[in-house]
Amino acid sequence: MHRVAVLAPRGAVGFDVAAACQAFSLVRLADGSAPYEVWVCGDAPVTVTAAGADCFGLAPSHSLSAALDAGTVVVPGVAGHDPAPHPEVLALLRAAAERGARVASICTGAFLLAGAGLLDGRTATTHWLAADRLARDFPGVTVDPGVLFVDHGRVLTSAGVAAGLDLCLHLIARDHGAAVAARAARALVVPHRRDGAMAQVVRHPDAGVSAGSGLTPTLDWLYRNLHRPLALADIARHAGLSTRQLHRRFRAETGATPLRWLLWARTERTRELLETTDLPIEHIAHVTGFGSAASLRAHFRDRLGSSPSAYRRAFRARA
């Protein structure tokens, strides 16, 4: 069982602590077993915050030093963005990283990772309102406020608030595959994976979630018809819109163009089939609408930096 330590330093953002606990605790494998053990770690009861104001008390279930035994350490956002009042947390993070633990921050938790020296020479993200200050306080860190999360393997950072859930689902998918992460997303009632910039909201049919989009019937239809050679006019006809209106609605409600969303959906379906079946690449290319193995390989490598075969081998090795 993989132990996840969610830290509870002074001024921790309550949503970030609870979101990480909830995400990992809900994960179930195909046999019904729970692959994660979640500990909340801190040296004393703390008052956690919401929107920077004191909110409620939290009594951690384990000591801060217990986090050294964890495979993953999650650092929530903290009020004030100043790592200086948390020397014990900085020391813990350095020790955990040196031991080989995976360390991830949510929101302004990136300031603690930066204060521990774990972001030097790396790209990182945080809440967009705090991005300029992170860049100013830690000039050795390249700050990208326009992404949901940044993954450097053993060190990860995420943007603000709900992006912490995106990061947790990403880690779950890394550990156990897209199908397991999709089930966790369904239990959380959130999209399985949001692609691209923070503004983007997508509805993944396997997540069992509606983002409240008027395009939901069309997105469902697209996902059910990935195998077909769909043109922009076909999508507009189904949505009952002109192509110009369709572009506008897709941009407003998903953050992507219709054809970019379709490419995303095809790639996600490809990942799931690679992870969960032994179907030949040619067959997967047909059922996902890429048409040929060559086309699938080109799009897959462009998006994920890996060939389908290498991705399948890597997932099987993790499994």
C-alpha positions in Angstrom: 0.0 0.0 0.0 1.3 3.4 -1.0 1.3 5.9 1.9 0.3 9.5 1.1 1.2 12.1 3.7 -0.9 15.3 3.5 0.9 18.0 5.6 -1.1 20.3 7.9 1.2 23.3 8.6 0.0 26.4 10.3 -2.3 28.4 8.0 -2.9 25.5 5.7 -5.8 25.9 3.2 -8.6 23.6 4.4 -9.8 22.8 0.9 -6.4 21.7 -0.2 -5.9 19.4 2.8 -9.4 17.8 2.5 -9.3 17.5 -1.3 -6.0 15.5 -1.3 -7.4 13.3 1.5 -10.6 12.7 -0.3 -9.1 12.0 -3.7 -6.6 9.4 -2.6 -9.0 7.8 -0.1 -11.6 7.2 -2.8 -9.4 5.2 -5.1 -10.3 1.5 -5.6 -8.6 -1.0 -7.9 -10.5 -3.5 -10.0 -10.6 -6.0 -7.2 -12.0 -3.4 -4.8 -8.8 -2.9 -2.8 -7.6 0.5 -1.7 -4.0 1.2 -3.0 -3.4 4.3 -0.8 -3.2 4.9 2.9 -3.7 8.6 3.7 -2.1 10.3 6.7 -2.6 13.9 7.8 0.7 14.9 9.3 1.5 17.8 11.6 3.1 18.5 15.0 0.1 20.2 16.7 -3.5 21.1 16.1 -3.8 24.0 13.6 -6.3 26.5 12.4 -6.8 26.0 8.7 -7.9 28.8 6.4 -10.3 29.6 3.7 -9.8 32.7 1.5 -7.0 33.7 3.9 -9.2 33.8 6.9 -9.1 31.4 9.9 -11.8 28.8 9.3 -11.7 25.8 11.6 -9.4 23.7 13.8 -7.7 20.5 12.5 -6.0 17.9 14.7 -3.5 15.9 12.5 -3.7 12.2 12.9 0.1 11.7 12.7 3.2 13.6 13.6 5.0 15.7 11.0 8.0 13.3 11.1 5.7 10.4 10.2 5.6 11.9 6.7 9.2 10.6 6.2 7.7 7.1 5.8 5.4 8.2 3.0 5.8 7.5 -0.7 4.1 10.7 -1.6 4.1 14.0 0.4 1.4 16.5 -0.5 1.9 20.2 0.6 -1.3 22.2 0.7 -1.5 25.9 0.1 -0.7 28.1 3.1 -1.9 31.6 4.1 0.7 34.4 3.6 2.8 32.6 1.0 5.9 32.9 3.3 7.9 29.8 3.9 10.0 31.4 6.6 7.6 30.5 9.5 7.8 26.8 8.6 11.4 25.7 9.1 10.3 22.3 10.3 8.2 21.7 7.2 11.1 22.8 4.9 13.5 20.4 6.6 10.9 17.6 6.3 10.5 18.3 2.6 14.2 18.2 2.0 14.6 15.0 3.9 11.6 13.4 2.1 13.0 14.4 -1.3 16.5 13.1 -0.5 14.9 9.8 0.6 13.2 9.5 -2.8 9.6 10.4 -1.9 7.4 12.1 -4.4 6.7 15.6 -3.3 3.7 17.6 -4.6 2.3 21.0 -3.8 -1.2 22.4 -4.2 -1.7 26.2 -4.8 0.6 28.3 -2.7 2.2 25.1 -1.2 4.7 25.8 -4.1 6.2 28.5 -1.8 7.2 25.8 0.7 8.7 23.6 -2.0 10.6 26.6 -3.3 11.7 27.5 0.2 13.1 24.0 0.6 15.1 24.4 -2.6 13.2 21.7 -4.5 12.1 24.0 -7.3 15.5 25.5 -8.2 16.1 25.3 -11.9 12.6 23.9 -12.5 9.3 25.1 -14.0 6.5 25.3 -11.4 3.0 26.7 -11.1 0.9 28.1 -8.3 -2.4 30.1 -8.0 -2.3 32.7 -10.7 -2.8 35.5 -8.1 0.5 34.4 -6.4 2.5 33.6 -9.5 4.2 37.0 -9.7 5.3 36.9 -6.1 6.6 33.3 -6.4 8.7 34.4 -9.4 9.9 37.5 -7.6 10.8 35.7 -4.3 12.4 32.7 -6.0 14.2 33.9 -9.2 15.7 30.4 -9.8 12.2 29.1 -10.4 10.5 29.4 -13.8 6.8 30.1 -13.0 4.1 29.2 -15.5 0.7 30.4 -14.2 -1.2 29.2 -17.2 -1.2 25.4 -16.6 -3.1 23.2 -14.1 0.0 21.4 -12.9 3.7 20.7 -13.7 5.1 17.2 -13.4 8.9 16.7 -13.0 8.5 13.1 -11.9 9.4 13.3 -8.2 8.5 17.0 -7.8 5.1 18.3 -8.9 3.2 21.6 -8.4 -0.4 22.6 -9.2 -2.3 25.7 -9.6 -4.9 27.0 -7.2 -8.0 25.5 -5.5 -9.6 22.8 -7.8 -6.3 22.3 -9.7 -5.2 20.3 -6.6 -7.8 17.7 -7.6 -6.4 17.6 -11.1 -3.0 17.0 -9.7 -4.2 14.2 -7.5 -6.0 12.5 -10.3 -2.9 12.8 -12.5 -0.9 11.1 -9.8 -3.5 8.3 -9.5 -3.4 7.9 -13.3 0.4 7.7 -13.2 0.3 5.0 -10.5 -2.7 2.9 -11.7 -3.8 4.0 -15.1 -6.6 6.2 -16.6 -9.4 3.7 -15.8 -8.7 3.8 -12.1 -8.3 7.6 -12.2 -11.6 7.9 -14.1 -13.4 5.9 -11.3 -12.0 8.2 -8.7 -13.1 11.2 -10.7 -16.6 9.8 -10.9 -16.7 9.4 -7.1 -15.4 12.9 -6.7 -18.0 14.2 -9.3 -15.3 16.1 -11.3 -14.0 15.7 -14.8 -11.4 13.0 -15.1 -8.9 15.2 -16.9 -9.0 18.8 -17.9 -6.7 19.5 -20.8 -4.7 22.7 -21.4 -5.2 26.0 -19.7 -7.0 26.6 -16.4 -10.0 28.1 -18.2 -10.8 24.9 -19.9 -13.6 22.7 -18.6 -14.1 19.4 -20.4 -16.5 16.6 -19.9 -15.1 13.2 -20.1 -17.9 10.7 -20.5 -16.1 8.0 -18.4 -16.1 10.5 -15.5 -19.9 10.4 -15.3 -20.0 14.2 -14.8 -21.7 17.0 -16.5 -19.9 20.3 -16.5 -23.2 22.1 -17.0 -22.4 22.6 -20.6 -25.1 23.0 -23.2 -22.8 21.1 -25.5 -23.0 18.0 -23.3 -25.2 16.0 -25.8 -22.8 16.8 -28.6 -19.8 15.9 -26.5 -21.4 12.6 -25.6 -22.2 12.0 -29.3 -18.6 12.8 -30.3 -17.2 10.3 -27.8 -19.6 7.6 -29.0 -18.6 8.2 -32.6 -14.8 8.6 -32.3 -14.4 5.8 -34.9 -16.1 7.9 -37.6 -14.3 10.5 -39.8 -16.1 13.5 -38.3 -15.9 16.9 -40.0 -16.6 20.3 -38.5 -19.9 20.4 -40.5 -21.0 17.1 -38.9 -20.4 18.4 -35.4 -22.2 21.7 -36.1 -25.2 19.8 -37.6 -25.5 17.6 -34.5 -25.3 20.7 -32.2 -27.8 22.6 -34.4 -25.4 25.4 -34.8 -23.5 27.1 -37.6 -19.8 26.4 -37.7 -19.1 29.9 -36.5 -21.5 29.5 -33.6 -20.0 26.1 -32.8 -16.5 27.5 -32.6 -17.7 30.2 -30.2 -19.6 27.8 -28.0 -16.8 25.3 -27.9 -14.3 28.0 -27.0 -16.5 29.4 -24.3 -17.5 26.0 -22.7 -14.5 23.8 -23.2 -11.6 26.2 -23.9 -10.8 24.3 -27.1 -11.9 24.2 -30.7 -14.2 21.4 -31.7 -11.5 19.5 -33.6 -9.0 20.0 -30.9 -11.4 18.6 -28.4 -12.1 15.6 -30.7 -8.3 15.0 -31.0 -8.1 15.1 -27.2 -10.9 12.6 -26.8 -9.4 10.2 -29.3 -6.0 10.4 -27.5 -7.6 9.7 -24.1 -9.6 6.8 -25.5 -6.3 5.5 -27.0 -4.6 5.7 -23.6 -7.4 3.7 -21.9 -7.3 1.0 -24.6 -3.6 0.7 -24.3 -3.8 0.4 -20.6 -6.7 -2.0 -20.3 -6.6 -4.2 -23.4 -4.2 -6.2 -25.6 -5.8 -4.9 -28.8 -3.3 -4.4 -31.7 -2.3 -0.8 -32.4 -4.0 -1.0 -35.9 -7.3 -2.0 -34.3 -7.1 0.8 -31.7 -6.3 3.3 -34.5 -9.5 2.2 -36.2 -11.9 2.4 -33.2 -10.5 5.7 -32.0 -10.8 7.4 -35.4 -7.1 7.9 -36.2 -7.5 5.7 -39.3 -4.1 4.2 -39.3 -1.4 3.1 -36.9 0.9 5.6 -38.4 -1.5 8.5 -37.8 -2.1 7.3 -34.2 1.6 7.0 -33.5 2.3 10.5 -34.8 -0.5 12.2 -32.8 0.3 10.1 -29.7 4.0 11.0 -29.8 3.2 14.7 -30.5 0.9 14.9 -27.5 2.5 12.5 -25.0 6.1 12.3 -26.1 5.9 8.5 -26.3 5.0 5.8 -28.8 1.8 3.8 -28.1 3.9 0.6 -27.6 6.2 2.3 -25.2 3.3 3.8 -23.3 1.7 0.3 -23.0 4.9 -1.3 -21.8 5.4 1.5 -19.2 1.9 1.1 -17.9 2.2 -2.7 -17.7 5.5 -2.3 -15.8 3.8 0.0 -13.3 0.8 -2.4 -13.0 
